Amino acid sequence: MNFNCASFFAGVGGIDTGFEMAGFKTVYANEFDKNAATTFSTNFPDVQMDICDICDLNESKDIPDFDILLGGFPCQAFSIAGYRQGFDDEKGRGNLFFELLRIIKKKKPKVIFLENVKNLVSHDNGNTFNIINESLSDLGYHVKTMVLNSCNYGNVPQTRERIYLVCFKNKKHYKNFDFPKPIKLEKSLKDVIDFDNPQDEKFYYTESCSFYDKLEESITHSETCYQWRRIYVRENKSNLCPTLTANMGTGGHNVPLIMTHDGQIRKLTPRECFNLQGFPNEFILPENLSNGALYKQAGNSVVVTVIKRIADEIMEAIK
């Protein structure tokens, strides 16, 4: 039996990639950002894509029927790295969850899969999370939630904690479902980052950089990641990459740094950032997009390998 998915706030299709690897099929996607939609459509050319504000969608006319709703709804309103304004976010991002509810109420999917930042759980002393849970329950869904770190559940060397909500209409399916168990981290940074081969010169820092002396002083060995924090360099002591963020696309200095095996200092390439998000090698990064756009897309996305493991459990539960 085929299970069709509709993807909202689809980004580049990280959630869709994980679900398709587990045997699901995305038939519809909605994304507001044109650059992200370009990457999505490049990798999912057969999926019906609406590039527009979700508020403008007509849930009856625009969206085909589907079995599973996928939604990585905007996290900036709840993120520690953002403003933490929640539903009162001045840009309206927090309230976009209620646009999803509007679609859920009309389409009544069998399963809802949502992803957001860990801080969603504690925002406003838990009131925000309670409203989300209660809203889904009021529509007849049974909800399971869990915070998973990608290095413990996705076999990628990145620290990235996210909250996942899996909601079932069918109570038996709900009881059948369990989140995946932790797995051993077998991949190291050198498996996803190229410390040996030269990259384009634009990724390297040289003495012409105003703070190169601070980089040279602090970045002293290979096979770990560093961050330039405006006035100092921070080393990740755990030999993991720190959480990739969307603001990598707002300036190159936000991108994690490494020392190559020949002693040069450079930032990660966009492809390496996608590698750290667990994307397969065949995932296409469009050549007509800037590196800034690709960095933003990587930071905004999800860890595909974690998504795939959750999707596997959903497939087992509903089969």
Backbone torsions as a table, in degrees:
resi	resn	phi	psi	omega
1	MET	NA	135.8	178.6
2	ASN	-92.1	140.2	176.1
3	PHE	-117.9	118.2	-177.0
4	ASN	-92.8	141.6	-178.1
5	CYS	-115.2	147.0	168.2
6	ALA	-118.2	132.3	-170.4
7	SER	-114.8	124.8	-179.3
8	PHE	-118.2	146.1	-168.2
9	PHE	51.8	49.6	-166.1
10	ALA	-69.1	-23.0	-177.9
11	GLY	59.8	-136.7	179.9
12	VAL	-87.9	-4.2	178.8
13	GLY	100.2	27.9	179.2
14	GLY	-64.3	-45.4	178.4
15	ILE	-64.7	-41.9	-179.8
16	ASP	-63.1	-38.8	178.4
17	THR	-60.7	-46.4	179.0
18	GLY	-62.7	-42.0	-179.1
19	PHE	-69.8	-38.4	178.0
20	GLU	-66.8	-33.4	175.9
21	MET	-64.9	-23.7	178.9
22	ALA	-93.4	1.0	174.4
23	GLY	106.5	3.4	177.2
24	PHE	-88.6	170.9	-178.5
25	LYS	-135.1	120.0	174.9
26	THR	-81.3	128.1	-179.6
27	VAL	-114.9	-12.8	-177.8
28	TYR	-150.3	144.3	177.4
29	ALA	-145.4	147.5	175.7
30	ASN	-130.0	130.7	179.2
31	GLU	-150.1	135.0	-176.6
32	PHE	-83.1	-37.2	-175.6
33	ASP	-78.4	120.7	-174.8
34	LYS	-66.3	-36.1	179.4
35	ASN	-66.2	-44.4	177.8
36	ALA	-63.3	-39.7	178.8
37	ALA	-63.2	-33.7	176.3
38	THR	-62.0	-46.2	179.0
39	THR	-65.0	-40.9	178.6
40	PHE	-59.9	-51.9	-175.7
41	SER	-66.7	-28.9	175.4
42	THR	-62.9	-36.7	-177.3
43	ASN	-94.7	-19.2	178.5
44	PHE	-130.0	67.0	-172.6
45	PRO	-65.4	-20.5	-176.0
46	ASP	-94.7	-0.8	-177.3
47	VAL	-87.8	132.7	174.0
48	GLN	-65.6	121.6	-174.9
49	MET	-121.1	126.8	171.0
50	ASP	-106.6	116.7	178.5
51	ILE	-97.0	92.3	-176.6
52	CYS	-165.8	170.8	173.9
53	ASP	-67.9	132.3	-179.8
54	ILE	-57.6	-26.5	179.3
55	CYS	-65.1	-22.2	-177.8
56	ASP	-90.4	-4.9	-178.7
57	LEU	-76.2	137.1	171.1
58	ASN	-94.5	112.5	-172.8
59	GLU	-64.5	-19.9	179.5
60	SER	-89.5	-40.5	-171.6
61	LYS	-95.7	-34.6	-170.7
62	ASP	-88.7	-28.1	-168.8
63	ILE	-109.1	123.7	177.3
64	PRO	-70.8	166.3	176.9
65	ASP	-67.7	149.5	-178.9
66	PHE	-154.2	166.7	-177.9
67	ASP	-98.4	-34.3	-171.7
68	ILE	-131.8	128.7	175.9
69	LEU	-97.0	128.2	176.8
70	LEU	-110.8	132.1	-178.5
71	GLY	-152.4	112.2	170.3
72	GLY	-98.7	69.3	-170.9
73	PHE	-63.4	152.8	-168.9
74	PRO	-50.3	132.2	-174.2
75	CYS	-103.4	-10.6	-173.0
76	GLN	-58.9	-32.9	-177.5
77	ALA	-67.4	-20.4	-176.7
78	PHE	-113.9	-5.9	-171.5
79	SER	-78.5	145.0	173.1
80	ILE	-60.3	-34.1	-179.8
81	ALA	-79.5	-9.1	179.1
82	GLY	-104.3	-144.7	-174.3
83	TYR	-98.6	-13.2	179.1
84	ARG	56.6	39.6	179.3
85	GLN	-91.1	-13.5	176.2
86	GLY	62.2	-137.4	-177.6
87	PHE	-62.6	-18.2	-179.6
88	ASP	-94.0	11.6	-179.3
89	ASP	-52.2	127.8	-173.2
90	GLU	-65.9	-19.6	177.6
91	LYS	-91.7	0.4	176.6
92	GLY	81.5	7.1	-174.8
93	ARG	-70.2	-33.9	-179.4
94	GLY	-65.6	-35.0	-177.5
95	ASN	-76.3	-6.9	-179.4
96	LEU	-67.5	-18.5	174.3
97	PHE	-58.7	-36.7	-177.3
98	PHE	-72.0	-20.8	171.6
99	GLU	-69.3	-37.2	174.2
100	LEU	-62.2	-42.1	179.3
101	LEU	-59.5	-39.3	178.7
102	ARG	-58.4	-43.4	-179.2
103	ILE	-71.7	-41.1	179.1
104	ILE	-60.6	-42.8	-178.2
105	LYS	-60.8	-37.0	-178.9
106	LYS	-80.4	-44.7	-170.5
107	LYS	-88.7	-24.3	177.0
108	LYS	50.6	57.5	179.3
109	PRO	-64.8	156.2	178.2
110	LYS	-67.2	-36.4	-174.8
111	VAL	-137.2	143.3	172.7
112	ILE	-122.3	131.4	176.8
113	PHE	-122.4	120.8	-179.2
114	LEU	-126.4	147.5	179.8
115	GLU	-134.5	141.5	178.5
116	ASN	-159.2	179.3	-179.5
117	VAL	-72.0	152.5	179.9
118	LYS	-55.7	-34.5	-175.3
119	ASN	-66.0	-14.1	176.4
120	LEU	-57.7	-33.6	-176.5
121	VAL	-65.2	-39.7	-174.2
122	SER	-99.4	-5.8	-176.5
123	HIS	-57.9	135.9	179.1
124	ASP	52.6	45.5	178.4
125	ASN	55.7	32.6	177.0
126	GLY	88.0	-5.0	-176.9
127	ASN	-66.2	-40.1	180.0
128	THR	-60.1	-47.6	-178.6
129	PHE	-65.1	-37.4	177.8
130	ASN	-63.9	-40.4	178.2
131	ILE	-62.5	-42.5	179.0
132	ILE	-62.5	-47.4	179.5
133	ASN	-62.0	-45.8	-178.5
134	GLU	-65.5	-37.1	179.3
135	SER	-63.4	-41.4	178.8
136	LEU	-69.7	-40.1	178.0
137	SER	-63.3	-38.5	-180.0
138	ASP	-63.9	-23.9	177.2
139	LEU	-90.6	7.5	174.8
140	GLY	92.4	18.9	-178.7
141	TYR	-102.2	145.1	175.0
142	HIS	-101.0	123.6	-165.5
143	VAL	-112.6	131.7	169.2
144	LYS	-120.4	138.8	-178.5
145	THR	-133.3	153.1	176.7
146	MET	-163.1	142.8	173.0
147	VAL	-93.4	124.6	-179.7
148	LEU	-123.0	139.4	174.7
149	ASN	-100.4	130.5	-173.2
150	SER	-59.4	-31.7	-178.8
151	CYS	-72.0	-20.2	179.4
152	ASN	-100.0	-18.8	-174.8
153	TYR	-125.3	-10.2	-175.7
154	GLY	-123.5	0.9	-179.2
155	ASN	52.1	45.4	170.8
156	VAL	-127.8	141.0	-175.9
157	PRO	-82.3	56.2	176.8
158	GLN	-133.7	135.0	172.0
159	THR	-82.1	114.3	-178.2
160	ARG	-153.2	101.1	179.2
161	GLU	-94.7	127.9	179.9
162	ARG	-137.6	150.6	175.3
163	ILE	-94.0	133.7	178.2
164	TYR	-119.4	134.7	176.7
165	LEU	-118.3	124.2	177.1
166	VAL	-120.4	122.7	-170.4
167	CYS	-125.7	132.6	-177.0
168	PHE	-121.0	138.8	170.6
169	LYS	-73.0	-39.3	-176.2
170	ASN	-87.8	122.5	-176.5
171	LYS	-66.8	-31.7	177.4
172	LYS	-64.8	-43.2	177.4
173	HIS	-60.8	-41.4	177.9
174	TYR	-58.7	-44.1	-179.5
175	LYS	-71.0	-28.3	179.2
176	ASN	-72.0	-22.7	-169.8
177	PHE	-88.3	136.0	169.1
178	ASP	-136.0	144.4	173.9
179	PHE	-65.8	152.6	179.9
180	PRO	-63.1	155.9	178.1
181	LYS	-84.2	159.0	175.9
182	PRO	-60.6	149.8	175.9
183	ILE	-127.8	159.0	179.8
184	LYS	-70.0	136.1	175.5
185	LEU	-78.6	110.8	-178.4
186	GLU	-103.3	-24.5	180.0
187	LYS	-85.7	138.5	174.9
188	SER	-110.5	174.0	-178.8
189	LEU	-57.7	-35.9	-177.4
190	LYS	-68.8	-14.1	176.4
191	ASP	-79.9	-19.4	-176.4
192	VAL	-122.7	-10.3	179.1
193	ILE	-121.8	135.6	-178.5
194	ASP	-91.4	101.7	179.9
195	PHE	-86.4	-5.8	-171.3
196	ASP	-108.9	-45.3	-171.1
197	ASN	-88.8	141.5	-178.9
198	PRO	-65.5	145.2	176.3
199	GLN	-113.4	178.3	177.4
200	ASP	-56.5	140.9	-174.4
201	GLU	-60.4	-22.2	-178.5
202	LYS	-67.5	-14.1	179.7
203	PHE	-87.7	-7.2	-173.4
204	TYR	-98.3	148.6	173.1
205	TYR	-99.9	137.5	-179.5
206	THR	-128.9	-179.3	-177.8
207	GLU	-64.5	-15.5	176.9
208	SER	-71.6	-15.2	177.3
209	CYS	-73.8	135.0	-173.2
210	SER	-64.2	-24.4	-179.1
211	PHE	-116.4	24.8	-177.3
212	TYR	-61.4	-35.3	-178.6
213	ASP	-62.6	-34.5	177.8
214	LYS	-71.6	-37.2	176.2
215	LEU	-63.5	-47.0	-177.7
216	GLU	-63.3	-35.2	-179.6
217	GLU	-70.7	-34.8	-171.3
218	SER	-101.1	-28.4	-178.4
219	ILE	-92.0	101.1	-165.4
220	THR	-117.5	-11.8	179.6
221	HIS	-151.2	161.4	-176.2
222	SER	-88.9	172.0	174.1
223	GLU	68.4	26.8	164.8
224	THR	-143.9	171.4	-178.3
225	CYS	-112.1	148.7	177.7
226	TYR	-125.0	163.7	173.7
227	GLN	-135.0	135.7	171.6
228	TRP	-86.7	118.0	-174.4
229	ARG	-107.3	46.7	176.4
230	ARG	72.6	-43.6	179.9
231	ILE	-128.3	-6.6	179.1
232	TYR	-152.2	167.3	179.0
233	VAL	-104.3	133.4	178.1
234	ARG	-110.6	126.3	177.2
235	GLU	-96.3	138.1	174.9
236	ASN	-87.2	108.2	-172.4
237	LYS	-72.8	-17.8	-174.8
238	SER	-88.0	4.1	-175.7
239	ASN	59.4	30.1	171.8
240	LEU	-115.6	157.3	172.4
241	CYS	-79.9	137.2	174.0
242	PRO	-65.8	165.9	-177.5
243	THR	-56.4	123.5	175.7
244	LEU	-72.2	138.3	-177.0
245	THR	-126.2	160.6	-179.0
246	ALA	-65.6	-24.8	-177.8
247	ASN	-72.8	-0.1	168.2
248	MET	-59.1	-27.3	-178.7
249	GLY	-81.4	-4.9	-178.4
250	THR	-98.3	-2.1	178.7
251	GLY	171.7	134.9	-174.1
252	GLY	-58.7	-25.8	-175.6
253	HIS	-71.5	-11.1	176.5
254	ASN	-82.9	-11.2	-178.6
255	VAL	-79.3	135.8	177.9
256	PRO	-54.6	150.0	-176.3
257	LEU	-114.5	154.0	174.3
258	ILE	-137.7	162.4	166.5
259	MET	-106.1	124.8	179.2
260	THR	-73.0	168.1	-177.4
261	HIS	-67.6	-16.5	175.6
262	ASP	-98.0	14.0	170.4
263	GLY	88.9	6.6	178.6
264	GLN	-88.6	154.0	-179.6
265	ILE	-108.2	127.2	178.1
266	ARG	-146.5	162.7	173.1
267	LYS	-88.8	160.6	177.2
268	LEU	-63.9	150.0	173.6
269	THR	-81.7	161.1	174.6
270	PRO	-54.8	-41.3	179.9
271	ARG	-61.3	-40.0	178.7
272	GLU	-64.9	-35.5	176.3
273	CYS	-65.5	-40.7	176.2
274	PHE	-66.4	-35.3	175.3
275	ASN	-60.0	-41.3	-179.5
276	LEU	-69.4	-15.8	174.2
277	GLN	-94.5	8.3	174.3
278	GLY	76.5	15.6	177.9
279	PHE	-70.0	143.8	176.9
280	PRO	-68.6	157.3	-177.3
281	ASN	-60.4	-28.8	-176.8
282	GLU	-80.5	-4.0	177.3
283	PHE	-67.1	129.2	-170.9
284	ILE	-92.3	130.3	170.7
285	LEU	-102.1	112.5	-174.3
286	PRO	-58.1	134.5	-177.0
287	GLU	-72.9	-18.8	-177.2
288	ASN	-86.9	3.1	177.5
289	LEU	-100.7	146.2	179.4
290	SER	-70.8	159.7	175.3
291	ASN	-61.8	-36.5	178.2
292	GLY	-58.5	-43.5	178.3
293	ALA	-64.3	-40.0	-179.0
294	LEU	-69.9	-38.8	175.7
295	TYR	-60.4	-44.7	178.8
296	LYS	-60.2	-43.3	-179.5
297	GLN	-63.9	-41.8	178.9
298	ALA	-63.4	-45.4	-178.5
299	GLY	-67.4	-29.3	179.6
300	ASN	-80.4	-12.7	-170.2
301	SER	-87.5	-164.6	-175.0
302	VAL	-123.1	168.7	174.7
303	VAL	-87.2	107.8	-172.0
304	VAL	-59.4	-38.3	-176.2
305	THR	-68.0	-31.8	173.9
306	VAL	-68.7	-45.9	179.3
307	ILE	-57.3	-44.4	-178.1
308	LYS	-60.9	-40.5	-178.9
309	ARG	-67.8	-38.7	176.7
310	ILE	-67.1	-42.8	-179.9
311	ALA	-62.3	-36.9	175.1
312	ASP	-57.5	-44.0	-179.3
313	GLU	-68.2	-36.3	176.4
314	ILE	-64.0	-43.8	179.7
315	MET	-59.3	-44.8	179.0
316	GLU	-62.2	-40.4	-176.1
317	ALA	-66.4	-40.3	-174.4
318	ILE	-90.1	-14.9	176.7
319	LYS	-80.1	NA	NA
